[in-house]
C-alpha cells in the first residue's frame, strides 16, 4: 500500500460476476462474487496542502492535486490469455511549492508538476514463457526501476526515484509527469530477478510540457536501463541498477572556441538499494528501513552523487516514518556556478517526518514535516521548513 502512496494509489472497481443466482451452486456463487471482472476501472485523488513557513524563496502555502483514472483489462477478452492491458490519465493542478516557494532541487512533493491533463501510461504486459514477461507502450520507468518500496510512504520526490536518475535525459526519464514509449523485459527464478528496458530518450516535449507525445522511432536516441534484484527473505531485497543514454548533451562547464557548450555523447549512472524488515510483523506492527546510493556522470548532470534512506513503523492502517535525502553537486556544476558569480553549496539535504493514517477505507490523512538544508544548493536561500498534510482519496 505504502509504495502506492508515493506514486498515487491505484484502486479498482470490484464487480459481481453472478448473473443468475438460482442456477449456481453455493460454491460457484462464492467464486463468482470474489472474481474480478475482465475490465476494471479505478482511480484516486491525492492532494497536498503544504506551507513553507521559513527560508527558501518566500513564505507561503500551496495546494496541489493529482486526479488519476485507470482502466485495466485481461487479455483473455480478446483471446490473449495471460496478457494485461493498462491505461491511466492524470490531471495535475495547483501551485508549485518547490518551484515558487521553497526553491529546492529535489522537490518536496512528489505530485508537483506543471498543471495539465496528460495520458500517463498505456501498455500491454504479456508472459514470455514461465520465467519471463514483457511490457510495451507508454510506461512509467519508476514503476519498474529504482522502486524504493519502504520509502514509498514519504512525500519527497527523492524517495520515489533518486534525484541523480530523475535529473537525467533531455527532459527527464520516462517518469511522472511525462512518460515515453518503452519496452521492458523481466526474467526471474527463485530469489533472483532482472529487468531490462529501452525507452525513447526524450520524454514528452521540453518546449510544450503540457503535451502528451507518442514518438516512434525516437529522434534523439534511447535510454537503456537495467536492474538486478535479489530477495532476502519475505520482505527484504537488494537491488543494483544502471542507466545510459545514447543522446548528446551539453557539457556543464566546457565550451568550444566559439563559446558554445561542448557536446558530449552519452550520460550514465549507477545506483544500489537495500531495504527490508528490521523487526516486527505486518499484522502487529513492522519496523522497516532502507538505504540507497546513486552516482551520475557529472560532466553533463548537475547532481553527481546521492545518498538517502530512512525507517518507518506501523501497520497498513497507520505508519510513522523518518527519512533523509542528500544530493551533492558534481565538481563541474560547482565550477559553473562560481564562474557565473554564484556561491553554490555542495549539498542539498532534506529531512522528512511523516505519519500516514487510514481513517476510512477510502481516505488516508498524512501530516508531513520537511526541513530542507541549502535549498537549490543556493547560498542566498535560508534553510526551509515545510509543514502540511496530504489527503488520499481512493475509489472503492
N, C-alpha and C positions, 0 to 999 in steps of 0.2 A: 504493500500500500504506500509506504513512505517514499519509495523511489518515484512513484507516480505523482506525488505531490510536487516534486521539483519540475516536472515537465508538463503539468496539467493532467489531472486524473482522467482516465478513460473508463467509462462505465457503459453497460449495455442494457437494452430493454430485454426483459425476460418475459416470454410469452407462453401460453398454454398450448400444448400440441393436441390435446384430446378434442375431437370433433363430435364424436358420437359415444357418449359415456356408456350408454346401455349396451354397446357392442364390445366393450373392453372388459377384460378381467381386472381384478383389483391390482395385480402386478403390472399390467400394461398401463393402467391409469396412472400409477405412481411414476413409471418411467416416462410417460408422456408429459406429465406435469413438470418434471425436472429437466427434460431435454431442451436444448437451445434451439430456437428456430433457425432456419438456414440463412436468413438475412436479419441482422441485428442493428438497431440504431442506438446511439448513445450520445453522451455529451457532458460537459461540465462548464462551470464558470468560476474562474479564480480571480479574486480582486485583492489588491494591496492598498491600504491606506497608511502611508508612511510619511514621517516628518523628519526633516533634517533640522535638529534643534540647535546645533552649533557647528562651527567650522565649515569647510567646503566652500562652495561658491557663494551661497547665501542661504539663509534660513527660509523654510517654507515647507508646505505639505503637498504631496502628490497623491492622487488617486488613479490607479491603473487597473485595467481589467482585461481578461482574455476569455472569450467565449469560444469553446471548441465543440463542434458537432462531428460525429463519426458515423461511418457505416461499415459493417463487416459482413462478408458473405462467404459461405462454404463453396468450394469449387465443385462439389457434388451436384450443385444446382444445374451446372452446365456440363456435367459429365467428367469433371476433373477431380477425381477423388483424392483427398489429401491436400489439395491446394486451398489457400485462403486469399481472399481479396479484402483490401482495406483502403479507405479514403477518409481524409479529415480536412475540414476547413476551419480557419481561425479568424476571429475578429478581435483585433487588439485596439484598445482605446485608452485615453488618459494622458496625463502629463508625464514626461520622462524625468524621473527622480535623479538618476545619476548624471544625465546629460545636462540638466538645467540647474540642479541644486547642490548635489554632492561633489560632482566633478571627478569621481573615481573611475579608474580604468577597468576594474574587474566587474562592476555593475552590481549594485546592492540587491536589486530584484531581478529574478530570472524570467519575469514576464514583461520586462521593459522592452519596447520596440517602437519604431515609427508606426503610428496608428494606421491601420489598413485592414481590409478583408483579403485574406490570402488562402489559396489552396495550399495546404501544408504537406500532406502525404497522399500518395495514390500508388499502390503497389500490389503485386501478386507474389505470394510466397508458396513455393512448391517443393516437395521432397525430391531428392535425387538419390534414391536408394535408402538403405536402412540407417546410415550414419551421416548423411549429408542433405543439405537443402540449399535453396537459392531464393533470393528476393530481388525483384526487378521493378523499377519505377522511380517515382519521386519519394526519396527515403530520408528520414531524419538520421544522419550518421550517428548522433548521440544516443539513439535507441539501440544501437548495436555495438558501438565502440566507446571506450572510456566512460562506461557507465559506473558511477560511484553509488552503489546501492545504499550503503549506510549513510552516505552524505545526502541522499535524496530528500531528506526532510527539510534541509536548510534552504533559505531564500537566495543567498548569494550565488551568482551565476558560476563562480569557480568551483562549486561543489556539484555541478552538473556535468561540466566538461572543463578540463583545465584551461586556464587563460592563454597559455602558450600555444595550445591547439586551436582554441577559439579565434585567436587573432590571425591565424594563417589564411593564406589564399588571397585571391583578388577581391573577394567580397565576403570573407569568412568561409569556412567549410559549409557543407550542407547540413546546417543546424537551424534551430529557431532564431529568427522568424522566417528564414528563407532557405528552402531546400533546392536540390538539383537532382537530375537524373543519375541513378546509380545502380550498380549490380553488386549484391552482397552474397557471398557463398559461405556456408558454415559446414564444418566437419567436426565430429566428436565421437569419442568412445571411452567409456569409463570415466575416469577423473579428468581427462584431458579434452579440450575443445579448442578450435581455432576459427577465426573469421578473417576473410579477405574481401576487399572491395575495390571497385574503381568508380569514381564519381567525376562528373563534369567539374573542372577546376574552378569555374565561376558560378557561384550560386546566385540566381536572380540577375538583376541589372543594377550595378552600383549607382548609375545615374538616375534610376527610377526605382527607389526602394519599395514602393507600394505595389509594383507589378509582380505577377507570377510568371516566370519564364520557364518554358519547357524547351530545351535546346538540344538538338541532335543532328549531326555529330557535334562534339564540343569544338568551340572556336579557339579556345585559349589553353589547350592542354587538359590534363587529367590529374586528379588526386588519387593516389594509391594509399590504401590503409590496410593494416594487418594487426591482429591481436591474438595472443595465445593465452589461454586460461587453464589453471589447474585448481580443481576444487579441493578444499582442505576440510573435509567433513561436510555436514549438512548445511551449515550457514557461513562458511568461510571460503575464501578464494584468493589466489594470486593472479594478477594479470600483467602482461608485458605487451606493449603495443608500439607501433611506429607509423609514420606517415611521410609521404613525399609527393611533391608536385613536379610536373614536367614543364610548368609555365615559366616565363621570365618575370623577374621582379626588379624594382629599383633598389639599388644598394642604399642603405641608410645614410652613410657618411662618405661615400666615394663618388667623385664627379669626374667627367672627362674634360678634355681641353676646352670644350665649349661651355663648361659649367653645368652640363646636364648630368643627372644621376647615371652612374654606370649600371648597365643591365646585367643581372645575374640569373643564370638558369638554375631553376630548382629551388626548393625550400623544404627542409626536412625537420623531423622532430622525433623524440622518443619519450615514453612515459611508463611508469610502473605503479601498480596499486596493490596493496594488501589490505583486506578487510574481513571482518567476521565477528563471530560471537566470542565475547570475553568472559561472560558469566551469565547465569540465569537461563530462563526459557521463555519462549514466546507467550505461553499461557500465563505464567506468574510474573513476568517482567524480565526482559532481556537487556543486557548491557553489551552494546556493540561498539566497535571502533574501526577506524580505517586511517591509512596513510597513503598519500600519493605524491610522487615527484615527477617532474617533467622538464625537458630541455627542448629548445628550438634553435635553429640556425639564426644567430643574432645579426648576421650581415644584412638580412632583409626583414627580420622580425624584431620589433622593439623589445618584447619580453624574451629574455634569454633563458630564464630558468624559473621554476615554480616549486613550492612545497606547500602542502596542505593536508588537512586531516581533522579528526575530531572524534567525539564519542556521543552516544545517545543512549537513553534508558527508558524502558516502558513497554507497553503493550500496543496492540493495534488501535486501541481506543485512546491512549494517552501516552505521549512520548516527549521527553525533555532532551535537549542536546546543546553541545558547545562545539564550535568549530573555528579553525583558523585557516586563512588563505594568505600566502606570502608570495608575491610576484615581483621578480627582480629584472630590472632593465639590463640589457647587454651593454658591453663597452661601446659599440658603435652608436647606440641610442644616447648614451651619456655624452659622448663627444659631440654628437649632432646638437644636443641641447645646449651644451656650453658654447658651441660655435654660433648658435642663434641668440646668445646673450642671456640664456636662462641658467638656472642653477638646479638641474634636476636631481631629485633624490634617487638613490639606488633602488629602494624597495617600497612597494605599497602593501600594507598589511591590513587585513580585515578580521576582526574578532566578532563572532556571532553567538548569541544566546537565544534559544527559541523553545517554544512549547506548543505542540500541536495536540488539540483536544477535540475528539469527535463528540459533538453534543447531540447529534441526531444522525440517523442513517444517511441523510442527505447533506449534512452540514458539518464542516470542521472549522474550528476557530484556532488561529495560531498567532499569539503575541510574539513579537520579534524585536530584538535589540541588536544593533551593529555599531561597532566603533572602528572607523577607518583611519589608519595612520598614514600620513603623506598621500592624501587622495590625488590621483592623477600623477603621482611622482613629482608634484609641483611644490617648490619651496614657498610659494606665495599663498598657499592654501593651508589653513589650520586643520588639525585633525577633526573629523566629522563624527557626530553622534546621531544615529538614526534610530527612531523608535516608531512602532506602529503595530498593525495587525493584518494578517491575511485571512480571507474568507474563502472557503472552498465549497462550492455547491455542486452536488453530483446528481445526475438524473438517475432515477431508480432502475 
